[in-house]
């Protein structure tokens, strides 16, 4: 798929709290994999260089932590309502 040159052709809805929670869970998984010897998650965020794939694990961890913080704030800002209904006879 070709890269987009602008965002005018994109449309969509805001993420639901459930979708945001799913993004946070994926970020948590990536963080866990990155700190566990960096064998899995780090490669997703690597760049190709003269010596092949290279990555900066500290930069990757920092980026993931910032992304997690952003999505957690987004989730916390989502309106929530608890509604209960009772009937009396």
SULJOWO-V582154 format. One line per field, one symbol per residue. phi: phi as a letter, one per 20 degrees, with the letter a starting at -180 (. if undefined). Layout:
phi = ???
This chain:
phi = .fffebefeebrdfffgffffffffffgfffgffeemmfdfgffdececfenfcbdffffffffffffffffffffeffccddcccddd
